[in-house]
Amino acid sequence: MRLDDEQESSHFEVQDGRGGGGGFGGGLGMLLPLIGSRFGCGGIVVALIIMMVMGMNPLSLIGGGGGGQPVQTQRPATTELTDIQRTSLKVLGSTERRWDEIFRAEGQSYPPPTLVFYSQNGQSGCGAAQAAMGPFYCPADQRIYIDTDFFKEMETRFNAPGDFPIGYIIAHEVGHHIQTITGEADRIRRAPQRASEAEGNALQVKMELQADCYAGVWAARDTNLMEAGDLEEGMRAAEAIGDDTLQKAAGRRPVPESFTHGSSAQRMAWLRKGLSTGDPAQCDTFNGSL
């Protein structure tokens, strides 16, 4: 992808969650009320002294802390970014400009999401963020959470190297943001409450495939970024993260009823549809066959 001259998005945060969770501090935090009831204020003082001797901060217990060091968010102005993070922000900036154009054409404004970088462990408005979860969008705080080591995994584990897979993944999560701000996500998420597990999974697949299509719409509308081979990189990435491919890689027989993101063929087809049309109206995965 031609990203050298692309302007980076300013909508980002970097979390430092290396302190983790649990541990002795969290245990004492939950035990302090019990200590106080059994041994009085003197017992609490002794417990706090033990914490200080062990190098722990007693103030972390104020407000019922969850243990370990809290997740810290660095302000963009003081953050040193890696090359992958800067690439991600250039992609995010591109999605902001393209979706702003689409929304303005409909007489609407586009509120961009915030991209949150974390390492191994973080915290989102939807709960814990962990590397094993992969990139995800949290509708509660309208943020995209990414452990950028995932992109290295795309190259090594999924054999999907290159810049375009980075763009595809971020644009896919932006697709979920589109679903949220347009109200589509709320409408669909209410439906599984009345459906069986298989029916709920099928609706989730349709949401994911629509986000794939939206990712293709972004790329189609920013053709100046596309280089020879980018389309092939995107198709390899979509194929690599299909539910059937992942289940086979785990040594399991693919079970379509358990799919939550779509098969490799479906993901490739809907990404290609967005790329070929550039029209979000063509991304209606909820009517007709997939």
C-alpha positions in Angstrom: 0.0 0.0 0.0 1.1 3.6 -0.7 1.0 5.0 2.8 4.1 7.3 2.9 2.1 10.5 2.2 -1.0 9.4 4.1 -1.9 11.6 7.1 -2.1 9.7 10.4 -5.2 9.8 12.5 -5.0 11.7 15.8 -7.7 9.5 17.3 -5.6 7.0 19.3 -4.4 6.0 22.7 -1.7 3.7 24.0 -2.3 1.6 27.1 0.4 0.3 29.4 -1.2 -2.6 31.1 1.9 -4.5 32.0 1.0 -4.6 35.6 -1.5 -7.4 35.0 -4.2 -8.4 37.4 -4.8 -10.5 40.5 -1.8 -10.9 42.7 -1.3 -10.0 46.4 -2.5 -6.5 46.1 -5.9 -7.5 44.8 -6.2 -10.2 47.5 -5.5 -7.7 50.2 -8.0 -5.3 48.7 -10.8 -7.8 49.1 -9.6 -8.9 52.5 -9.3 -5.5 54.2 -13.0 -5.3 55.2 -12.7 -8.8 56.7 -9.5 -7.9 58.5 -11.1 -4.8 59.9 -14.1 -6.7 61.2 -12.0 -9.3 62.9 -9.0 -7.3 64.2 -10.1 -3.7 64.1 -8.2 -0.7 62.7 -5.0 -2.0 64.1 -5.3 -5.0 61.8 -5.8 -2.9 58.8 -2.8 -0.8 59.7 -0.6 -3.9 59.9 -1.9 -5.1 56.5 -1.1 -1.7 54.9 2.4 -1.8 56.5 3.0 -5.2 54.9 2.0 -3.8 51.6 4.5 -0.9 51.8 7.3 -3.3 52.9 6.6 -5.4 49.8 6.8 -2.3 47.6 3.1 -2.1 46.9 1.1 1.1 46.8 -1.7 1.1 49.4 -3.5 3.9 47.5 -4.3 1.3 44.8 -6.9 -0.2 47.1 -8.9 3.0 47.2 -12.1 2.5 45.2 -11.8 -1.4 45.4 -9.0 -1.8 42.9 -8.7 -4.9 40.9 -5.2 -5.8 41.7 -1.8 -5.1 40.2 -1.0 -1.8 38.4 -3.9 0.0 36.7 -3.9 0.3 33.0 -2.4 3.6 32.1 -3.2 5.6 28.9 -0.4 7.7 27.4 -1.4 10.9 25.6 -0.5 10.9 21.9 1.8 13.9 22.2 4.2 12.0 24.4 4.0 8.6 22.8 6.7 6.9 20.8 5.1 4.9 18.1 6.3 1.8 16.3 6.3 1.4 12.5 3.3 -0.9 12.7 1.4 1.6 14.9 2.1 4.4 12.5 0.9 2.3 9.6 -2.2 1.5 11.5 -2.9 5.2 12.1 -2.4 6.0 8.5 -4.9 3.4 7.6 -7.3 4.7 10.3 -6.8 8.3 8.9 -7.7 7.0 5.4 -10.9 5.3 6.7 -11.9 8.6 8.5 -11.6 10.6 5.3 -13.5 8.0 3.1 -16.3 7.4 5.5 -16.6 11.1 6.2 -17.2 11.6 2.5 -19.8 8.8 2.4 -21.7 10.2 5.4 -21.6 13.8 4.2 -23.1 12.7 0.9 -26.1 11.5 3.0 -26.2 14.8 4.9 -24.7 13.2 8.0 -21.6 13.6 10.1 -19.1 10.8 10.7 -17.8 10.4 14.3 -14.6 8.4 14.0 -13.6 5.7 16.4 -10.5 5.8 18.6 -7.8 3.2 18.0 -6.3 1.8 21.3 -2.9 0.1 21.2 -2.1 -2.3 24.0 0.5 -5.0 24.7 -0.7 -8.4 25.9 -3.3 -7.0 28.4 -5.4 -3.9 28.4 -8.8 -2.7 29.5 -11.8 -1.7 27.3 -15.3 -0.4 27.9 -16.4 -4.0 27.2 -14.1 -5.6 29.8 -10.5 -7.0 29.6 -8.5 -6.7 26.4 -6.2 -9.7 25.9 -3.9 -10.5 23.0 -5.6 -13.9 22.5 -8.8 -12.1 21.6 -7.3 -10.5 18.5 -8.4 -7.1 17.4 -11.9 -6.1 18.4 -14.3 -3.2 18.4 -16.1 -2.2 21.6 -19.4 -0.5 21.0 -19.7 0.7 24.6 -16.8 3.2 24.2 -16.6 3.2 20.4 -12.9 2.2 20.4 -10.9 -0.4 18.4 -8.5 -2.4 20.5 -5.4 -3.9 18.9 -2.3 -5.7 20.3 -0.1 -5.0 17.3 1.7 -8.3 17.8 -1.4 -9.7 16.1 0.0 -8.4 12.8 3.2 -10.4 13.3 1.0 -13.4 13.9 -0.9 -12.7 10.6 2.5 -13.0 8.9 3.9 -16.0 10.7 0.9 -18.1 11.7 -1.6 -17.2 9.0 0.9 -16.6 6.1 -0.7 -13.2 5.3 2.2 -10.7 5.2 2.1 -7.2 3.9 0.5 -3.8 4.6 -2.9 -4.5 3.1 -3.8 -7.2 5.7 -3.2 -4.5 8.3 -5.5 -2.2 6.4 -8.1 -4.9 6.0 -8.2 -5.8 9.7 -8.5 -2.1 10.8 -11.1 -1.3 8.2 -13.0 -4.4 9.2 -13.2 -3.1 12.8 -14.2 0.3 11.5 -17.0 -1.5 9.7 -18.3 -2.6 13.1 -18.1 1.1 14.2 -20.3 1.9 11.2 -22.8 -0.7 12.3 -22.9 0.8 15.7 -23.3 4.5 14.8 -26.0 3.7 12.3 -28.0 1.6 14.8 -27.6 -1.6 12.7 -25.6 -3.4 15.5 -28.3 -2.7 18.1 -31.0 -4.1 15.9 -29.1 -7.3 15.2 -27.8 -7.8 18.7 -31.4 -7.8 20.0 -32.4 -10.6 17.6 -30.2 -13.4 19.1 -32.1 -13.0 22.4 -35.1 -14.6 20.6 -33.1 -17.1 18.6 -31.3 -20.4 19.1 -27.6 -20.6 19.5 -27.2 -21.6 15.8 -29.5 -18.7 14.7 -27.6 -16.3 16.9 -24.3 -17.5 15.4 -25.7 -17.0 11.9 -26.7 -13.4 12.6 -23.2 -12.8 14.0 -21.7 -14.2 10.8 -23.8 -11.7 8.8 -22.5 -8.8 10.9 -18.9 -9.9 10.4 -19.3 -10.4 6.7 -20.9 -6.9 6.4 -17.8 -5.5 8.2 -15.6 -7.3 5.6 -17.7 -5.7 2.8 -17.3 -2.3 4.5 -13.5 -2.9 4.6 -13.6 -3.5 0.8 -15.7 -0.3 0.3 -12.9 1.7 2.1 -10.2 0.2 -0.1 -12.3 0.8 -3.3 -12.7 4.5 -2.5 -9.0 5.0 -1.7 -7.6 3.4 -4.8 -4.5 5.7 -4.7 -3.3 3.5 -1.8 -3.6 0.3 -3.7 -0.6 -1.3 -5.2 0.0 -4.4 -7.3 -0.5 -7.5 -5.1 -2.6 -5.7 -2.5 -5.8 -7.5 -3.6 -4.1 -10.9 -3.3 -2.7 -10.0 0.1 -6.2 -9.1 1.3 -7.7 -12.3 -0.1 -5.1 -14.4 1.6 -5.8 -12.6 4.9 -9.6 -13.1 4.5 -9.0 -16.8 3.7 -6.7 -17.3 6.7 -9.2 -16.1 9.3 -12.3 -17.9 8.0 -13.9 -20.1 10.6 -13.6 -23.3 8.6 -9.9 -22.7 8.0 -9.2 -21.9 11.7 -11.2 -25.0 12.8 -9.2 -27.2 10.4 -5.9 -25.6 11.7 -7.0 -26.6 15.2 -7.5 -30.2 14.1 -11.3 -30.0 14.2 -13.9 -30.8 11.6 -15.6 -27.5 10.4 -19.1 -27.1 11.9 -20.9 -24.4 10.0 -23.5 -24.0 12.8 -20.7 -22.9 15.1 -19.3 -20.3 12.8 -19.3 -16.8 14.2 -17.3 -14.9 11.5 -18.0 -16.8 8.3 -16.1 -19.3 6.1 -13.0 -18.4 4.2 -15.0 -18.4 0.9 -17.6 -16.1 2.4 -15.1 -13.6 3.9 -13.2 -13.4 0.6 -16.5 -13.0 -1.4 -17.8 -10.1 0.7 -14.4 -8.3 0.9 -14.3 -8.6 -2.9 -17.8 -7.3 -3.2 -16.9 -4.1 -1.3 -13.8 -3.7 -3.4 -15.7 -4.2 -6.7 -18.6 -1.9 -5.9 -17.3 0.7 -3.5 -20.9 1.0 -2.4 -21.9 0.4 1.2 -25.5 -0.2 0.1 -24.2 -3.4 -1.6 -23.1 -4.7 1.8 -26.5 -5.9 2.9 -25.7 -9.4 4.2 -29.0 -9.7 6.1 -31.2 -10.2 3.1 -30.7 -12.9 0.6 -28.1 -15.7 0.5 -24.5 -15.4 1.6 
